[in-house]
């Protein structure tokens, strides 16, 4: 019988006994027949009453034939005793007191109540489960077969991590296979990765694949307002693991209790540190925990205590990265199984257009596409729904209700045209995907770039082009307007930050050299970068400032020169943005190449008109299909 059921039956029995005692104490004469007072008076007048006992207003007695009765006399009725005596009834009078059982209960009730509460609290503190006072008991949940099972088939994009965990599962299933060669079971596995990369999903897949008990708990569940509770829960967690060995214990967000010791405001007596100390002892202390594998997940491995990361505690550190193109295609394949897709949906194209997306981002993308299809009552999700969802995730929701004046629209169009034009003309820039002046998110306009392939390292030329593109909006405003606006505030901030990293972190400055400056002084207790330690002189600081300014200004001059040379194209692109509000990458490249945006606008082709004036009329006609763009003076990386 389960302990919870036994406790329930115990307290139900206790309540029933109490009710019975109360009823017995108040109604111990329950065998007496209730008699109506008027009928009692009639019996007295007829002489059928043998004897009575008067106790206050309660009257009990027997009749001539031996039957017992009980009645209640109203307080205002007088002369009852004289009437009884006149009829020859034997009358016994007693003081109006309660029964001895009731007196005993009333006198001992407080003591019994205190004893009962004490027993209740002690039982709650000593028993397991999620009871009111089970402070020191672990809140780990044991996975059961009734829950939704997640297997490795439901996980994509992290093949290396799956292989590492698959080996752990095989060790649990067949330990003799590895022990034969002297191998020992790993003590702990640490999953490290950015938020949304699938660390928790991997742990759920391990629970679904392994035929062993799987306990899951969050790192914050160890922390409590009472002193010593965290360490007690750690002990209880590993005790449960030992009883169910071999088993897997999963701790999500372990950085909540595993942060570096000695940096907290509470010093060595900090409750969190005591919890960490107990965790260190349980993982690799005097007592061995054979068969208990601790799997932990965190996105902040830099704040974890070194004692926690050493071999013997966490033997393996598995990095769960963002998926590449193939991985994103696999993740999209997993999530699109649940929704009907139209024939025009190409998952590969969607995967190529979602560079940098995590697994959670891709799941959100598929969900947004399905919601958009449902909004228009479609029976299947189309490719246009995925495009809409991608724009919404990358750039934010459209704010068409936002009222913008014509002057602000013109400035925004010029600003975004500057970004877009430089994106096409610069040789090392990422291909342009879309440019719009429809307000999205916090921006009045957005120019979106999508890389052709995933990048893991960035060259100096690529970073210079990025800074130039960021400065393009402000330069376009300067070339076409007398006054500049605040619209380039975020662009200038990003450009300056990028230049600072090039000089101080990546050693991309010839004047400074391959050195790094400004080591981050991290406050572990707060968990974020508070300040930078100035490990250089004031003279070096001046040189750093000059180099940052030089990097930004060099790219500023280069961008201004390009935009001045292509001012006519800049104005034309801004005018098209004012008309269409949205231009895709192909349309932007057509404008730059001097081609019409649509086939029916070939008569307005400025390139054709100029060639006609020069005497080469045979080149005026364009083919009916989409024409090939003529090469520019610089190669187009988009192709």
C-alpha positions as CSV (number, residue, x, y, z in Angstrom):
1,X,0.0,0.0,0.0
2,X,1.3,3.5,-0.9
3,X,2.4,5.7,2.0
4,X,0.0,8.5,0.9
5,X,-3.0,6.1,1.0
6,X,-2.0,4.8,4.4
7,X,-1.8,8.3,5.8
8,X,-5.1,9.1,4.3
9,X,-6.8,6.1,5.8
10,X,-5.1,6.8,9.2
11,X,-6.5,10.4,9.4
12,X,-9.9,9.3,8.2
13,X,-10.1,6.7,11.0
14,X,-9.0,9.3,13.5
15,X,-11.8,11.6,12.4
16,X,-14.4,8.9,12.6
17,X,-13.3,7.9,16.1
18,X,-13.5,11.5,17.2
19,X,-17.0,11.9,15.8
20,X,-18.1,8.7,17.5
21,X,-16.8,9.8,20.8
22,X,-18.5,13.1,20.5
23,X,-21.8,11.5,19.6
24,X,-21.5,9.0,22.5
25,X,-20.7,11.7,25.0
26,X,-23.7,13.8,24.0
27,X,-26.1,11.1,23.2
28,X,-25.1,8.3,25.5
29,X,-28.7,7.7,26.2
30,X,-29.5,7.2,22.6
31,X,-31.4,4.0,23.5
32,X,-34.1,6.0,25.2
33,X,-37.3,6.7,23.2
34,X,-37.9,10.4,22.4
35,X,-41.2,11.5,24.0
36,X,-43.2,14.5,23.1
37,X,-43.7,16.7,26.2
38,X,-47.5,17.0,25.7
39,X,-47.8,13.2,25.4
40,X,-45.6,12.9,28.6
41,X,-48.1,15.2,30.5
42,X,-51.0,13.0,29.2
43,X,-49.2,9.9,30.5
44,X,-48.6,11.6,33.9
45,X,-52.3,12.5,34.1
46,X,-53.3,8.9,33.3
47,X,-50.9,7.6,36.0
48,X,-48.8,5.5,33.5
49,X,-45.4,7.0,34.6
50,X,-43.5,4.9,37.1
51,X,-40.4,7.1,37.8
52,X,-38.6,10.0,36.3
53,X,-35.2,11.7,36.7
54,X,-35.0,15.4,36.3
55,X,-31.7,17.0,35.2
56,X,-32.2,20.6,34.5
57,X,-34.8,20.7,31.7
58,X,-34.1,17.1,30.6
59,X,-36.5,14.5,31.9
60,X,-35.9,10.7,31.5
61,X,-37.6,7.8,33.2
62,X,-39.7,4.6,32.7
63,X,-43.4,3.9,32.3
64,X,-45.5,1.4,34.2
65,X,-44.8,-1.3,31.5
66,X,-41.0,-0.7,31.8
67,X,-40.4,1.3,28.6
68,X,-37.8,4.0,28.9
69,X,-38.3,7.5,27.5
70,X,-36.7,10.9,27.3
71,X,-38.2,14.3,26.9
72,X,-37.4,18.0,27.4
73,X,-39.4,20.4,29.6
74,X,-39.8,24.0,28.5
75,X,-38.2,26.5,30.9
76,X,-41.5,28.4,31.4
77,X,-43.4,25.3,32.6
78,X,-43.9,25.4,36.4
79,X,-45.4,22.9,38.8
80,X,-44.2,19.8,37.0
81,X,-42.5,18.2,40.1
82,X,-45.7,18.8,42.2
83,X,-47.9,17.2,39.5
84,X,-45.6,14.2,39.4
85,X,-45.6,13.8,43.1
86,X,-49.4,14.1,43.3
87,X,-49.7,11.2,40.8
88,X,-47.4,9.0,42.9
89,X,-44.4,9.1,40.5
90,X,-41.0,8.5,42.0
91,X,-39.0,11.7,41.2
92,X,-35.2,11.9,41.3
93,X,-33.5,15.3,40.8
94,X,-29.9,15.7,39.7
95,X,-27.7,18.7,39.0
96,X,-27.6,19.8,35.3
97,X,-24.1,18.5,34.4
98,X,-22.7,17.0,31.2
99,X,-21.8,13.4,30.9
100,X,-18.4,12.2,32.2
101,X,-17.3,11.4,28.7
102,X,-18.1,15.0,27.6
103,X,-16.3,16.4,30.7
104,X,-13.3,14.2,29.9
105,X,-13.3,15.3,26.3
106,X,-13.6,19.0,27.1
107,X,-10.8,18.9,29.6
108,X,-8.4,16.9,27.5
109,X,-9.3,18.3,24.1
110,X,-6.5,21.0,24.0
111,X,-3.9,18.5,25.1
112,X,-5.1,15.9,22.6
113,X,-5.2,18.6,19.8
114,X,-1.6,19.7,20.5
115,X,-0.4,16.0,20.5
116,X,-2.3,15.4,17.3
117,X,-0.7,18.3,15.5
118,X,2.7,17.3,16.8
119,X,2.3,13.8,15.4
120,X,1.0,15.2,12.1
121,X,4.0,17.5,11.7
122,X,6.5,14.8,12.6
123,X,5.0,12.3,10.2
124,X,5.0,15.0,7.4
125,X,8.7,15.8,8.1
126,X,9.8,12.2,8.1
127,X,7.8,11.0,5.1
128,X,8.5,11.6,1.5
129,X,6.4,13.1,-1.3
130,X,5.3,16.6,-1.9
131,X,3.8,17.2,1.5
132,X,3.5,20.4,3.3
133,X,6.6,20.1,5.5
134,X,8.8,17.9,3.5
135,X,11.4,20.6,3.1
136,X,14.4,18.4,3.0
137,X,13.0,16.0,0.4
138,X,14.0,16.2,-3.2
139,X,11.5,17.5,-5.8
140,X,12.8,15.3,-8.6
141,X,10.2,13.8,-10.8
142,X,10.4,10.3,-11.9
143,X,9.6,9.8,-15.6
144,X,6.9,7.2,-16.2
145,X,5.5,5.4,-19.2
146,X,2.3,7.4,-19.1
147,X,4.0,10.6,-20.1
148,X,4.6,11.7,-23.7
149,X,7.7,9.8,-24.9
150,X,10.4,11.7,-26.7
151,X,13.1,9.7,-28.5
152,X,16.2,10.5,-30.5
153,X,14.0,10.4,-33.7
154,X,12.4,13.6,-32.4
155,X,15.8,15.4,-32.1
156,X,17.6,16.7,-35.1
157,X,20.5,19.0,-35.8
158,X,22.7,17.8,-33.0
159,X,24.1,14.5,-34.2
160,X,27.3,14.6,-32.3
161,X,25.5,15.2,-29.0
162,X,23.1,12.4,-29.8
163,X,26.0,10.0,-30.3
164,X,27.6,10.9,-27.0
165,X,24.4,10.4,-25.1
166,X,23.6,7.2,-27.0
167,X,26.9,5.8,-25.7
168,X,25.8,6.6,-22.1
169,X,22.5,4.8,-22.7
170,X,24.3,1.7,-24.1
171,X,26.6,1.7,-21.0
172,X,23.5,1.6,-18.8
173,X,21.9,-1.2,-20.9
174,X,25.1,-3.3,-21.3
175,X,27.7,-2.3,-18.7
176,X,29.7,-5.5,-19.1
177,X,30.5,-4.5,-22.8
178,X,32.6,-1.6,-21.5
179,X,33.7,-3.0,-18.1
180,X,35.3,-5.9,-19.9
181,X,37.9,-3.5,-21.2
182,X,38.4,-1.7,-17.9
183,X,36.0,1.2,-18.6
184,X,33.9,2.8,-15.9
185,X,30.6,4.4,-16.2
186,X,30.8,8.2,-16.5
187,X,29.8,10.1,-13.4
188,X,28.3,13.2,-15.0
189,X,27.5,14.7,-18.4
190,X,27.3,18.4,-18.9
191,X,25.2,19.8,-21.8
192,X,26.5,23.2,-22.8
193,X,24.8,25.4,-25.4
194,X,23.0,28.6,-26.2
195,X,19.3,29.0,-25.1
196,X,17.0,27.1,-27.4
197,X,19.5,24.7,-28.9
198,X,17.7,21.6,-27.5
199,X,19.5,20.7,-24.3
200,X,16.4,19.9,-22.3
201,X,14.9,18.1,-25.4
202,X,18.0,15.9,-25.5
203,X,17.5,15.0,-21.9
204,X,13.9,14.1,-22.5
205,X,15.1,11.9,-25.4
206,X,17.5,10.2,-23.1
207,X,14.6,9.5,-20.8
208,X,12.6,8.0,-23.6
209,X,15.4,5.9,-25.0
210,X,16.8,4.5,-21.7
211,X,15.0,1.7,-20.0
212,X,16.2,3.0,-16.6
213,X,14.6,5.3,-14.1
214,X,15.0,9.0,-15.1
215,X,14.8,11.7,-12.4
216,X,14.4,15.3,-13.6
217,X,14.8,18.4,-11.4
218,X,15.6,22.1,-12.0
219,X,18.5,23.8,-10.4
220,X,16.3,26.4,-8.7
221,X,14.4,23.6,-6.9
222,X,17.3,23.1,-4.5
223,X,17.2,26.7,-3.3
224,X,14.7,27.4,-0.5
225,X,14.1,30.0,2.1
226,X,15.2,27.7,4.9
227,X,18.8,27.1,5.8
228,X,20.1,23.6,4.9
229,X,17.2,22.7,2.7
230,X,19.3,22.7,-0.5
231,X,21.9,20.3,0.8
232,X,19.3,18.1,2.3
233,X,17.5,17.8,-1.1
234,X,20.8,17.0,-2.8
235,X,21.3,14.1,-0.3
236,X,17.8,12.9,-0.8
237,X,18.1,13.1,-4.6
238,X,21.2,10.8,-4.6
239,X,19.6,8.5,-2.1
240,X,16.7,8.0,-4.4
241,X,19.1,7.5,-7.3
242,X,21.0,4.8,-5.3
243,X,17.8,3.0,-4.6
244,X,16.9,2.9,-8.3
245,X,20.4,2.4,-9.7
246,X,21.3,2.3,-12.5
247,X,19.5,5.5,-13.2
248,X,19.9,9.0,-14.8
249,X,19.4,12.2,-12.9
250,X,18.9,15.3,-15.0
251,X,19.4,18.8,-13.5
252,X,18.3,21.6,-15.7
253,X,19.9,25.1,-15.3
254,X,22.6,23.8,-13.0
255,X,24.2,27.3,-12.9
256,X,21.5,28.2,-10.3
257,X,23.4,26.2,-7.7
258,X,26.8,25.5,-9.3
259,X,28.2,29.0,-9.6
260,X,31.7,29.8,-8.5
261,X,32.2,29.8,-4.7
262,X,33.6,32.6,-2.8
263,X,32.1,35.4,-5.0
264,X,28.7,35.6,-3.4
265,X,27.6,38.3,-1.0
266,X,27.1,35.7,1.7
267,X,30.6,34.5,1.7
268,X,31.4,30.9,2.6
269,X,28.1,30.5,4.6
270,X,25.9,31.2,1.6
271,X,23.1,28.7,1.3
272,X,23.8,28.3,-2.4
273,X,27.4,27.4,-1.6
274,X,26.4,24.8,0.9
275,X,24.1,23.2,-1.7
276,X,27.1,23.2,-4.2
277,X,29.4,21.6,-1.5
278,X,26.9,18.8,-0.9
279,X,26.6,18.3,-4.7
280,X,30.3,18.0,-5.0
281,X,30.5,15.4,-2.3
282,X,27.7,13.4,-3.7
283,X,29.2,13.3,-7.2
284,X,32.7,12.3,-6.1
285,X,33.2,11.9,-2.4
286,X,34.1,9.1,0.0
287,X,30.9,7.2,-0.9
288,X,30.6,6.0,-4.5
289,X,27.5,6.5,-6.5
290,X,27.8,3.6,-8.9
291,X,25.1,3.5,-11.4
292,X,23.9,7.1,-10.9
293,X,24.7,9.3,-13.9
294,X,24.1,13.1,-13.4
295,X,23.2,14.9,-16.7
296,X,23.1,18.7,-16.3
297,X,22.3,21.5,-18.7
298,X,23.4,25.1,-18.7
299,X,23.9,28.0,-21.0
300,X,26.4,29.7,-18.7
301,X,29.4,27.3,-18.3
302,X,31.7,30.2,-17.6
303,X,30.2,30.8,-14.2
304,X,30.3,27.2,-13.0
305,X,32.7,26.3,-10.2
306,X,36.0,24.6,-11.4
307,X,35.6,21.8,-8.8
308,X,32.3,20.9,-10.5
309,X,33.8,20.7,-13.9
310,X,36.7,18.5,-13.2
311,X,36.9,14.9,-14.4
312,X,35.4,12.5,-11.9
313,X,32.4,14.8,-11.5
314,X,31.5,15.9,-15.0
315,X,33.5,13.5,-17.2
316,X,32.0,14.7,-20.4
317,X,31.1,18.1,-21.6
318,X,28.9,18.0,-24.7
319,X,28.5,21.2,-26.6
320,X,25.1,21.6,-28.2
321,X,25.6,24.2,-31.0
322,X,23.2,25.9,-33.2
323,X,22.3,23.7,-36.2
324,X,24.0,24.1,-39.6
325,X,22.1,24.1,-42.9
326,X,21.7,20.3,-42.8
327,X,20.7,20.4,-39.1
328,X,18.2,23.1,-39.7
329,X,16.7,21.1,-42.5
330,X,16.4,18.1,-40.1
331,X,14.8,20.2,-37.4
332,X,12.3,21.7,-39.8
333,X,11.5,18.1,-41.0
334,X,10.7,17.1,-37.5
335,X,8.4,20.0,-36.8
336,X,6.7,20.0,-40.2
337,X,5.6,16.4,-39.7
338,X,2.7,17.7,-37.6
339,X,1.3,20.2,-40.1
340,X,0.0,19.8,-43.7
341,X,2.3,21.3,-46.3
342,X,1.5,22.6,-49.7
343,X,3.4,21.4,-52.8
344,X,5.3,24.6,-53.1
345,X,7.0,24.3,-49.7
346,X,10.7,23.6,-50.0
347,X,12.2,22.9,-46.6
348,X,15.7,23.2,-48.0
349,X,15.1,26.8,-49.1
350,X,13.6,27.6,-45.7
351,X,16.7,26.1,-44.0
352,X,19.1,28.1,-46.1
353,X,17.2,31.3,-45.3
354,X,17.3,30.8,-41.5
355,X,21.0,31.1,-40.7
356,X,21.7,31.4,-37.0
357,X,18.3,30.0,-36.0
358,X,18.3,27.7,-33.0
359,X,15.9,24.7,-32.6
360,X,13.5,26.8,-30.6
361,X,13.6,29.5,-33.3
362,X,12.8,27.0,-36.0
363,X,9.9,25.5,-34.0
364,X,8.5,29.0,-33.5
365,X,8.9,29.7,-37.3
366,X,6.9,26.6,-38.2
367,X,4.2,27.5,-35.6
368,X,4.0,31.1,-37.0
369,X,3.6,29.8,-40.5
370,X,0.8,27.4,-39.4
371,X,-1.0,30.3,-37.6
372,X,-0.7,32.5,-40.6
373,X,-2.2,29.8,-42.8
374,X,-5.0,29.3,-40.4
375,X,-5.6,33.0,-40.3
376,X,-6.5,32.9,-44.1
377,X,-8.4,29.6,-43.8
378,X,-5.9,27.7,-45.9
379,X,-6.0,23.9,-45.8
380,X,-2.3,23.6,-46.1
381,X,0.7,25.7,-45.1
382,X,2.3,27.4,-48.2
383,X,5.7,28.8,-48.9
384,X,4.4,32.3,-48.6
385,X,3.4,31.5,-45.0
386,X,7.0,30.5,-44.2
387,X,8.3,33.7,-45.8
388,X,5.8,35.7,-43.7
389,X,6.9,33.8,-40.5
390,X,10.6,34.3,-41.3
391,X,10.1,38.0,-41.7
392,X,8.1,38.2,-38.5
393,X,10.7,36.3,-36.5
394,X,13.7,38.2,-38.0
395,X,12.4,41.7,-38.3
396,X,9.3,41.8,-36.0
397,X,5.6,42.3,-36.7
398,X,4.5,44.8,-39.2
399,X,3.0,48.0,-37.7
400,X,0.8,49.2,-40.5
401,X,-1.4,51.1,-38.2
402,X,1.5,53.4,-37.3
403,X,0.9,56.9,-38.7
404,X,4.0,58.2,-40.5
405,X,4.2,61.5,-42.3
406,X,5.3,61.7,-45.9
407,X,8.5,63.5,-44.9
408,X,9.5,60.7,-42.5
409,X,8.6,58.1,-45.1
410,X,11.0,59.8,-47.6
411,X,13.8,59.9,-45.0
412,X,13.2,56.2,-44.1
413,X,13.3,55.3,-47.8
414,X,16.5,57.1,-48.4
415,X,18.0,55.6,-45.3
416,X,17.1,52.0,-46.2
417,X,18.1,52.6,-49.8
418,X,21.6,53.5,-48.6
419,X,21.9,50.2,-46.7
420,X,20.6,48.2,-49.6
421,X,22.8,49.8,-52.2
422,X,26.0,49.2,-50.2
423,X,24.9,45.6,-49.5
424,X,24.9,45.0,-53.3
425,X,28.0,46.9,-54.2
426,X,30.4,45.8,-51.5
427,X,32.2,42.7,-52.5
428,X,32.3,40.9,-49.1
429,X,28.9,41.7,-47.8
430,X,26.2,39.1,-47.2
431,X,23.5,38.9,-50.0
432,X,20.5,41.2,-49.5
433,X,17.2,39.4,-49.0
434,X,14.7,42.2,-48.5
435,X,14.3,45.9,-47.8
436,X,11.2,47.5,-46.5
437,X,10.0,50.8,-45.1
438,X,7.1,49.2,-43.4
439,X,7.7,49.7,-39.6
440,X,8.6,46.3,-38.1
441,X,9.3,45.9,-34.4
442,X,11.1,48.9,-33.1
443,X,12.4,50.0,-36.5
444,X,10.8,52.3,-39.1
445,X,12.5,50.3,-41.9
446,X,14.5,47.2,-42.2
447,X,17.2,45.9,-44.6
448,X,17.6,42.2,-44.2
449,X,20.7,40.2,-45.2
450,X,20.9,36.5,-45.5
451,X,24.3,34.7,-45.8
452,X,24.8,32.1,-48.5
453,X,26.4,29.7,-46.0
454,X,27.1,29.5,-42.3
455,X,30.1,31.5,-41.1
456,X,32.2,30.6,-38.1
457,X,35.0,33.1,-38.6
458,X,34.8,36.6,-40.0
459,X,37.5,38.2,-42.0
460,X,38.6,41.8,-41.7
461,X,37.2,42.6,-45.1
462,X,33.8,41.2,-44.1
463,X,33.7,43.3,-40.9
464,X,34.8,46.4,-42.8
465,X,31.9,45.9,-45.2
466,X,29.5,45.4,-42.4
467,X,30.5,48.7,-40.8
468,X,30.2,50.4,-44.1
469,X,26.7,49.1,-44.6
470,X,25.7,50.3,-41.1
471,X,27.0,53.8,-42.0
472,X,25.2,53.8,-45.3
473,X,21.9,55.0,-43.9
474,X,23.3,58.1,-42.3
475,X,25.5,58.9,-45.4
476,X,22.4,58.6,-47.7
477,X,20.6,61.1,-45.5
478,X,23.5,63.5,-45.7
479,X,23.7,63.3,-49.5
480,X,19.9,64.0,-50.0
481,X,18.8,66.1,-47.1
482,X,20.1,69.2,-45.5
483,X,19.6,67.8,-42.0
484,X,20.3,64.3,-40.6
485,X,17.9,62.5,-38.3
486,X,18.1,60.2,-35.3
487,X,17.2,57.2,-37.4
488,X,20.8,56.0,-37.6
489,X,21.3,55.9,-33.8
490,X,21.2,52.1,-33.6
491,X,23.4,51.8,-36.7
492,X,26.1,54.0,-35.3
493,X,26.0,52.1,-32.0
494,X,26.5,48.7,-33.7
495,X,29.2,50.1,-36.0
496,X,31.2,51.6,-33.1
497,X,30.8,48.3,-31.1
498,X,32.0,46.3,-34.1
499,X,35.0,48.6,-34.5
500,X,35.9,48.3,-30.8
501,X,35.8,44.5,-31.0
502,X,38.1,44.6,-34.0
503,X,40.6,46.7,-32.2
504,X,40.4,45.4,-28.6
505,X,39.4,41.8,-29.0
506,X,40.3,40.5,-32.4
507,X,43.6,42.2,-33.0
508,X,42.6,43.7,-36.4
509,X,44.5,46.9,-36.0
510,X,47.9,47.5,-37.5
511,X,48.7,50.3,-35.1
512,X,47.7,48.4,-31.9
513,X,48.9,45.0,-33.0
514,X,47.7,41.5,-32.2
515,X,46.8,42.4,-28.6
516,X,43.6,42.3,-26.6
517,X,42.5,44.9,-24.1
518,X,39.9,45.3,-21.5
519,X,39.4,41.9,-19.8
520,X,36.0,41.4,-18.5
521,X,35.7,41.4,-14.7
522,X,32.7,39.3,-14.1
523,X,30.6,39.3,-10.9
524,X,29.7,35.7,-10.5
525,X,27.0,36.4,-7.9
526,X,25.1,38.6,-10.3
527,X,25.8,36.5,-13.3
528,X,26.6,39.1,-15.9
529,X,29.3,41.4,-17.1
530,X,29.5,44.4,-14.8
531,X,32.6,46.2,-15.8
532,X,35.8,45.9,-17.7
533,X,39.2,45.9,-16.0
534,X,41.4,48.5,-17.6
535,X,44.7,46.6,-17.9
536,X,46.4,49.2,-20.1
537,X,47.8,52.7,-19.7
538,X,46.1,56.0,-20.5
539,X,48.4,56.4,-23.5
540,X,47.2,53.0,-24.8
541,X,43.6,54.1,-24.2
542,X,44.1,57.1,-26.3
543,X,45.6,55.0,-29.1
544,X,42.6,52.6,-28.9
545,X,40.2,55.4,-29.2
546,X,42.1,56.8,-32.2
547,X,42.1,53.4,-33.9
548,X,38.4,52.9,-33.3
549,X,37.7,56.2,-34.8
550,X,40.0,55.5,-37.7
551,X,38.3,52.2,-38.5
552,X,34.9,53.8,-38.5
553,X,35.9,56.9,-40.5
554,X,37.8,54.9,-43.1
555,X,34.7,52.9,-43.8
556,X,32.6,56.1,-43.7
557,X,34.7,57.7,-46.4
558,X,34.6,54.6,-48.5
559,X,30.8,54.3,-48.2
560,X,30.3,58.0,-49.0
561,X,32.4,57.7,-52.1
562,X,30.4,54.7,-53.3
563,X,27.0,56.4,-52.7
564,X,28.1,59.6,-54.3
565,X,29.1,57.7,-57.5
566,X,25.7,55.9,-57.5
567,X,23.5,58.8,-56.3
568,X,21.1,58.4,-59.2
569,X,20.6,54.7,-58.3
570,X,20.1,55.6,-54.7
571,X,17.3,58.1,-55.5
572,X,15.7,55.6,-57.8
573,X,15.7,52.9,-55.2
574,X,14.2,55.3,-52.6
575,X,11.4,56.2,-55.0
576,X,10.6,52.6,-55.7
577,X,10.5,51.9,-51.9
578,X,8.0,54.8,-51.5
579,X,5.8,53.2,-54.2
580,X,6.1,49.5,-53.3
581,X,7.2,49.7,-49.6
582,X,8.9,46.4,-50.0
583,X,11.7,45.3,-52.4
584,X,13.2,41.8,-52.5
585,X,16.8,41.0,-53.2
586,X,16.2,40.4,-56.9
587,X,14.4,43.7,-57.4
588,X,17.2,45.6,-55.6
589,X,19.8,44.0,-57.9
590,X,17.7,44.9,-60.9
591,X,17.7,48.6,-59.9
592,X,21.4,48.6,-59.3
593,X,22.0,46.9,-62.7
594,X,19.7,49.4,-64.5
595,X,17.0,46.8,-65.4
596,X,13.3,47.2,-65.1
597,X,11.6,45.7,-62.0
598,X,8.9,44.2,-64.1
599,X,8.9,43.0,-67.7
600,X,6.1,45.3,-68.7
601,X,8.2,48.3,-67.7
602,X,11.0,47.6,-70.2
603,X,10.1,50.8,-72.1
604,X,11.2,52.8,-69.2
605,X,14.5,51.1,-69.0
606,X,17.1,53.8,-68.5
607,X,19.9,51.6,-69.7
608,X,18.1,50.9,-73.0
609,X,17.4,54.6,-73.5
610,X,21.0,55.5,-73.0
611,X,22.2,52.9,-75.4
612,X,19.7,54.0,-78.0
613,X,21.0,57.5,-77.8
614,X,24.5,56.2,-78.4
615,X,23.6,54.5,-81.6
616,X,23.4,50.9,-80.5
617,X,19.8,50.3,-81.2
618,X,20.2,46.6,-81.6
619,X,20.6,46.2,-77.8
620,X,17.4,48.0,-77.0
621,X,15.3,44.9,-77.2
622,X,15.2,42.6,-74.2
623,X,14.2,39.0,-74.2
624,X,10.8,38.0,-72.9
625,X,12.2,36.0,-70.1
626,X,13.9,37.5,-67.1
627,X,17.1,39.1,-68.5
628,X,20.5,38.4,-67.1
629,X,22.0,41.2,-65.1
630,X,25.0,42.8,-66.7
631,X,28.2,42.6,-64.6
632,X,29.0,45.6,-62.5
633,X,32.5,47.0,-61.9
634,X,32.6,44.8,-58.8
635,X,31.5,41.2,-58.5
636,X,28.2,40.5,-57.0
637,X,28.6,38.0,-54.1
638,X,24.9,37.2,-54.3
639,X,25.3,35.1,-57.4
